[in-house]
Amino acid sequence: MNFLTRTTRHIHTAFLSPQHVAEIVQTRGLANIFAGMVEAMRADFLRWSEFDKTARVASHSANGVIELMPIADAKTYTFKYVNGHPGNTLRGLSTVMAFGVLADVDTGTPLLVSELTLTTALRTAATSVMAAQALARPDSRVMALIGNGSQSEFQALAFHYLMGIEELRLYDIDEAATAKLMRNLAGTTLRLVKCSSAADAARGADIITTVTADKTQATIITPGMVTPGMHINGVGGDCPGKTELHADVLRMGPVFVEYAPQSRVEGDVQQMPADFPVTELWQVLNGTADGRCSAEQVTVFDSVGFALEDYSALRFMREQSIALGIGEPLPLIPALADPKDLFSALGTPVIATPQQTPQARKNHPA
């Protein structure tokens, strides 16, 4: 439309709330959502070179961290706002809260504003599975799940649906978290084994997934807990000073990461020298680097979460919302008859005389 016609142009920004996302999941089915996200992420990782990438921008405080995660290709820009405050549950708040924006690069138009708390949990589990499909033994059937908080059900079900995991060995220092997880998974066919320690959970596992929340340099997994052929999916270590894996575990097999400049600062590999070898996952997916080389090899996915995964998740959820007619318009940008006349969006505000301004009243009180 020609701006010179002075016809009001509306920016059509869609909004997805947590309720909208839940409706999409309920309509499509959780297994299909996980599968669709894995497919979307794999497609985007395979065009890795097309993206303008940067490590996330983090603001750390005594209680947690707030981060911005931007990325773009030639057509689409996205960013995510996300926090991580482990003590929030004591205040009745979630540890992680997030929202995101998807915008058109050509015009800068925001096409979608979406919740990303639920969606991040979905995409994190989908990322873990995408990596495991490339790195874990295909006959893996038993997974240790250490850390049974908000992310645990998503990891459990994604691995159950897409990797064929049949048994979960569960451990959390908070027994109430494990009880919550077992309640939520009671209707599945998964065999749930409550364990007395992380070492107990790791015993007999093909895959170890760690999703702990404390912002500390911990050693949840030690070398004695690792057996030949294991795949380790380290998800909880995701900021400076926060780790889950003993350094010697990282030396037991090849380590795979999402985006090395970010992982070396935030991941478990922050413990290692700057020249410690890592392989970015996209290289395995496109066949330019080896993944698992033998059934006896130990593989480690040092996952911290990268903006490309949020890009894929936002793109995927937008496609689902359009196809299903789920979501609502968000009047985020002023509708202007003349795009050069922003002031008109205020309507007809009363314009004060010089004597009526706050500064005049301050200088000349009655």
N, C-alpha and C positions, 0 to 999 in steps of 0.2 A: 504494500500500500504506500502511495506517495505521501510523505509527510506534509507536503504543501496543501493537501486537501483539508488539513486541520481536523481530520476525523480522529476521535480519541482512540489511541492504541492501547490495548490491554496486554500486559505481560502475563502469560499463562504459566504460573508456577504451581506445580502440584505439591501436595503435602501428604506424607505418610506418617501416621501416628503409630505408637506401639499396638493399638487396637487394629489398625489397618494391616500391619505386618502379621499379626496373629491370624487375621482373617485370611490373608494370602496363604500362610502355612497350613491352616486348617482346610482350605479349599484344595490346594495342590497336593497336600500330604507331605509330612516331614521328610520322608525318604526321597521324594522327588525334588524337594527344595535343596537338600544336600547335594544330590546328583547334579542338579542344574547349576548350583554355585561352583562345584568342582569343574564342570564343563566350561563355565564362563571364565573362571580364573585361569584354567589351563590355556584357553584361547588367548587371553591377554598376556600371560607369561610368555607365550610363543612369539609375541611381537614386542618383546622386551625393549628392543632398540628404538621403538617408535615413541617411547614415553620420556617426558621431561621429568627426571627423578631427583628427589632430594630426601635426605634423612629428615625425620620429623623434628619439629621445633618443640622443645620441652621446657616448661617452667616448673622447677622443683621447689617444694616447700618442706617444712618439717613433717607434715602429715601426709604428703603424697605428691602427685605430679599432674599437671594439666598440659595436654599436648595438642598440636595442630599437625595434620598429616595431609599435605597437598600432593597432587600429581596431575599430569595432563598429557594428552596426545594432541594431534592436530585438530581434533573435532570437539573433544570433551574435557572439561576440567572438573575435578572433584577435590573436596577436602573433608576431613573429619575433625571434629572437636571431641576429645575424649579425656577423661580423668582416670586416675588410679589412686584411691585413698583407702588403704586396707582397714583403717579404723572406722570407716563410715557405718558399718553394720551396727556398731554400738550406739549410733545416733539414729538408727532406723532408716539409713540411706544405703543405696547400692554402692559397692566398692567401685564399680565402673559405670559411668553414664556417658552417653555419646549422642551426637547428631551429626548430620552431614549435608552437603550441598553438591548437586550435580548441575553444571552450567555449560552453555553453548560457547565454544571458544570464539567463533566468528563474531558474535555480538556481545558476549559477556552476560547474556540473559540467564538468570537462574531458572532452570527447568524443574528442579526438584529440591525440596527440603524434606529430609527424612530423619526419623529416629534412627539411631544406630546402636542402641544398647542391645536390643534383641538381635539385630542384624549382625553386629560384630560377633556375638556369640556363635551365630550360625556360620559366618564366614571363617572364624578362627578354627572351628571344628572341620570345616570343609578344606581349609588349607592343610591341616594336619593329615587328613585323609589323602589329599592330592600328593603330599610328600611321601606318605607311607606306601601309596600305590607304586611309587617309583623306587622306594628304598627298602621297604620291609620284605620279608619272605612272603610269597603269596599264600603259603599254607599256614600263616599265623592265625591262631584261633583263641589265644589267651592273652589278655592285656591287663597289666597292672595300671590302676588309675590312682595316682597319689596326689591328694588334694581334691576334695569332694565338694567344693563350693559351687558357685554360680555357673561355671563353665563345664562342670563335670558331666551333666546329663547330655549336653550337646556333643561332647567328645565321645561319650559312651555310645550314643545312638548312631552317630555318623560312622564310627568304626564297625558297629554291628551291621548297619544297612549296607555299607559300601565295601567293607573289608572282610566280612564274614566272621567277625569276632563273636565267639560264643560264650566265653567266660570272662568276667571282670573280677579282678582281685583288688579290693578297695581298702584304702587307708587314708585317714586324716587325723591330725592331732585333736581335732574337734569331733568327738563321736556323734554329736548332733548333726553335723554335716553329712556324715556317712549314712546316718539313719534317714535323713531327708532324701538323699540320693536313692537309697534302696526303696523308699516309698514311691518315689517318682518313676522308678523303673520296674515296679512290681508287676505291671501288666505285660511286660515283654517276655520273650523266651530266653533272655540272658540268664546265665547262672551267675549269681552274685555271691561273692565270698568276702566276708568282712575279715580283715587281717589285723594283726596286733602291732605291726610296724611296717615301715617302708621296705625293709629287707624281707619281711614275711610276704608282702604283696608282690615283690619282684620274683619270688621263688616260683619257678615253673612258667614264667611269662615269656611270650614271644615278643611282645611290644611293651615298653614302659612309657606311660604318658604322665608327665608331671605338670600340674596346674596349681601350684601353690601361690599364695597372694602376698605373703609378708615381704616388705621392701628391705630385705637383708641379704647379705652374701652368705647363703646357706649351702650345705652339701647334702642335699636330699638323697642323691644317688652316688654311691661310692663304688670303686672298682670291684670289690668283692661281691656286689649284687648283680654284676653283669656277666652273662654267659655267652658263649659263641652263638652267633646267629641272631642276637637280639637287635631290635631297632628301638632307639631311644628317641622319644618325641618330647623335647623339652620346651614347654610352652610358657611356664611361669616367669622365667628370667627375662625381663623386658625393659630394664632401665639401668642406668649406672648404679653399681653397688648392690644389684639384686641378681643372684645366681641360684641355681639348683643342682648343678652337676660338679662333682669333684674334678679338678683339672686333669687328673690321670684318666678319668672316663673319656675326656675329649681326645686323649692320646691313643685310645683303644681302637679307633677306626676312623674312617673319613667323616668329616663334619660338613654338613650342608646348611646353608643359610639362605635368607631371602635377598637381602641387599647388604653386601659386605661392609660398606662404610657405616651403616647404621648398626649392624650386628656387632661389630668390633667395639662399639661404645656401649651397647645396651645388652647384648646377649651373654650367654655363658662364656663365649670366646673372649670377653673383656678381660678374663684372667690370663690370657695367653699372650705371648710376644706378638708384636705387630706383623711379623712374617709367618705366623702360624698358618698353615694352609687350610683354606676353606673353599668350598665350591658353591656357587650360587645355583639355586634350584632350577632356574630357567635353563641353565646349560645342560642339566640332566634331561629335562623335559624335551629339549630340542635335539638331543642326541650328540651334542658336542662335548659332553663330559660323561664319564662313567658314574653310575649310581652304585647299587650293590653288585659286587663282582663274584660272590660265592655265597653258599648257604651258611657258611661258618662265620662270615664277616660280621662285625659289629658296625652298625651305621647310626649316626647321630644327626637329628634335625634340630638345630638350635633356632627355634622359632621366636621371633620378637613381635611379629605383626608389621606389615608394610603397607604403605598407602595404595599400592596397586591392587591389593586384595579388597580394600574398601571401594576402589573404583569399580572393580568387577561386581561387587555385591550391590552397589548403588545402581549400576547399569542393569543388573539382573532383576532387582526388585522393581525398578521403574518399568521394565518390560512386562513383568507379571502384573503390576497394578493397572497398566493400560489394557492388557489382554482381558483382565477380569473386571475392569471398571471399578476398581477399589481405590479409594483415596478421595481427596477433596481439594478444591482450588484454594490457594493461599494468596490473598491480596497483599503481596510483599512490596511491589514496586508501584509508585504512583502512576495512574493512568492520565496521560497528558494529551490534550488536543494539539498542542504545539510542543514538540520535544525540547525546544529551546526556552520554554517558559515554565520552569519548575515552580516559580513563585505562585503560579495560578493554582497549584495543587492545594494550597492553603485555603482556597475559597476566597472570601472577601474579609480578611481580618481587619479589625479596626486599627487604623494607623494613627498613632499618637502624635500630637503636636509636640514641638520641642519642649513646651512647658509641662507636658504630661509624662515625659520619660522618667524612668526610675532615677537616672542620674540627676535630672533637674530637681526632682523631689528631695533627693539627698542633699543637694547643694542649697536648696531654698525651702526648708521645711516650713509648713504653715504656722 
